Amino acid sequence: MTTSAGGGYRAPVNPSGWIRRRDVRLAAMCGLIQIAVTAGAAHHVSRTHSCWWASACRPPTRLDAGAYALLALGPLALVLRRRYVRPVLVFVFAVTVAYVARGYLLGPNFLSFGFAIVSAVFAGARLLAWAALGVGWLVFLGLPWALGHSGGPKVLAAVAIAAWLLVALAGAEGVRGRRERFAQAKRARELQARRQADEERLRIARELHDVLAHNISLINVQSGVALHLMDEKPEQARIALTAINQASADALREVRSVLGVMRGTSERAPRGPTAGLDGLDDLVSRTAAAGVGVTLEVHGERRPLPASIDLAAFRIVQEALTNIVRHAGAGVATVELTYGPNELTVQVDDDGHGPDPSGARREAPAPDSDGGGNGIPGMRERAVALGGTFDAGPRSSGGFRVRAQIPLPGKWPL
């Protein structure tokens, strides 16, 4: 379903086959009714025929080939009503006026004009439909009188006909409005589904970035160590290669877990555990193997957390440690996890100076800046999405600090 520029409902057009079977059936039914009923009625009309809508009336003109042609032309034009809404309405109106002007028996000949009016309303040509209805009411009542086929129209009959026409057109407007609401609801559902799909893609992209950035950084560092020590200290090179093997296995496992979401629920659940704060010890160990002395400090009573908070806190620590390994040039880092009564605080400090060979400290990125990468914006998005706060910037004593505070259930509803 589509809507016109004015907001009205408009029937869809199929370029490869816009003459539909239902339109052919409607035209055939309308033509059969107009011709058969009019012909049947003509056999029962006496020479003293009177019309109920006028003060007087002469006998109708005998049906001839022209009458049957006019009765057929209107329904035939309805086949094209979806493709050429306005021209069909104007054509059917002209055919109906010609039929009335010839003084033929009136009755079912108005059926095709009614269908053309309703089709115009459905297609969004509402102004034209209402105008055609008003002009038609005046012409079809006044033309027989003006041409001498009947007397002047009765007031009661004119009011009754106008009332029936208004009821019919109001019904068409109601159906059009209902179809338009259905079309708007369908578009709203499609937009919502597209929005949810975009959010899911962003979430998966963020997960893949966090997983790959951390593990690939560790692999890069350890491979450089292994190459440097392979000849002089093969045992230490073996330790570095073991760390590479473990980091690559972890990366593959987490990537499979993330990609499993994209394959649908019919796939088997991942065999490895979901990333969370329970994996912090392993994360710290792998980072320490890359040459950074990492200390994990937990304050407060460690307790199970909702999956969304558990994963977000882990990813923030993981990304912070990844940045330390890749950019900070730090020798020591501290991860502090504080379980408060209403919030969880994650803080990662290091003593690094950043990638600048001159030893200049890293500067905190602007709040709306990505700092040249996705790490800090990604951490901020995770914290803010859960109703928390996030800060990242240089410490006064040197080094860099990442701090996130996330509300816990009871204060922030999940």
C-alpha positions, 0 to 999 in steps of 0.5 A: 500500500502507498499514499498519495502526496496529500496523504490519501490512500492510493492503490499500488500499481503493478507495472508488469500487469496493472490490468488485474483480474479483479478489475476485469471481473468488476467491470464485467459484473457492472456491465452485466447489471447495467445492460441486463437490468436496464433491458429487463426494465425497459420491457415492463415500462408502460407508455404512461411511465412516470418518474418518482424524482420529477413532477412529470415525465415523458416515456423514455427513449427506446433502447437502441445500439447507442444506449447499449454502447453507452451502458457498456463503455462505462464498465469497460473503462473501469478496467483501467481505474487503478492506472488512470484514476482521474481520466477514468472518472471523467470518462465515465461521468461523460458517458453517463451524462450522454446516456441521460441526455438521450432520455434513455431509461434511468436506473442501473446506468449510474452504477459504473459512475458510483464505482469510479467515484469510490475508486477515486476516493481510494486512490487519493483523488478525493477532491475530484471525487467530491466535485464529480459527485456534486456536479453529477447530482446537479446535472443528472437531476436538472439535465432531463428537465432542461432537455424536456424529458421530464418536469422539474425535480422534486425537492424531497427526491433531490434531498433523498438522492443527495443523502444517499450519495453522501452516505455512500461517499462517507462509507468510501472515505471510511474504508479509505481511512482504514486502509491508510491506517493499516498502511501506516501501521505496516510502515511503522512495523517495518521501520521498527524492525529495521531499527531493531536490526540496525541496533543489533548490527551495531551491538554485534559490531561492538562485540566483534571490535572488543573481542578482536581488538584485545586478542589481536593486540595480545597476539601482535605483542607476543609475536614480536616478543617471540621473534625477538627471543627465538634465537637467544632465549627459545624458552621465553619464545615458547612462553610467548607462542603459548600466549599467542595460541591461547589468545587466538583460541579465545578470539575464535571462541568469542567470535563464534559466540557472537556470530552464532547470534546472527545465524538464528536460534536454530543453531546450537548454543555456543559451548564456551561461557559468555564473556563476563566479570568471572573471566577477569582473572584470565583477562588480567593474566593474558594482559600480564603475559603481554608485558604489563604488570596488571593488578586486580582489586575487588572492593565490596561483596562480589555478587552475580549481576544481570547479564547486560551489566556483567558483559558491559563491565567486562568489555570496558575493562577489556577495552581499557587493557587493550588500549594500555597494551597497544598505546600506553607504553605502560609498565603497571596497570590497576583494575579496580572493581567496586561493588556498591549498594546501588552501583558498580564502579569500574576503574582502570589506571595505568602509568603510561605516557601514550604512543608519542615517542617524546613521552608526552602524556595522552590527552583526554578526547573531547566528549563527542570525539572518537579519539581517532578510534572506536575504543573510548566511544564504545566504552562510553556507549556501553555505560550510558546505555545502562544508565551509567556515567563514563570518564576517561582522561589523564591523571594528575600524577601521570598515566591515564584513567578510565572510570565507569559507574553503572547502576545496579538493580533496585536503583535502575530497572532492567 
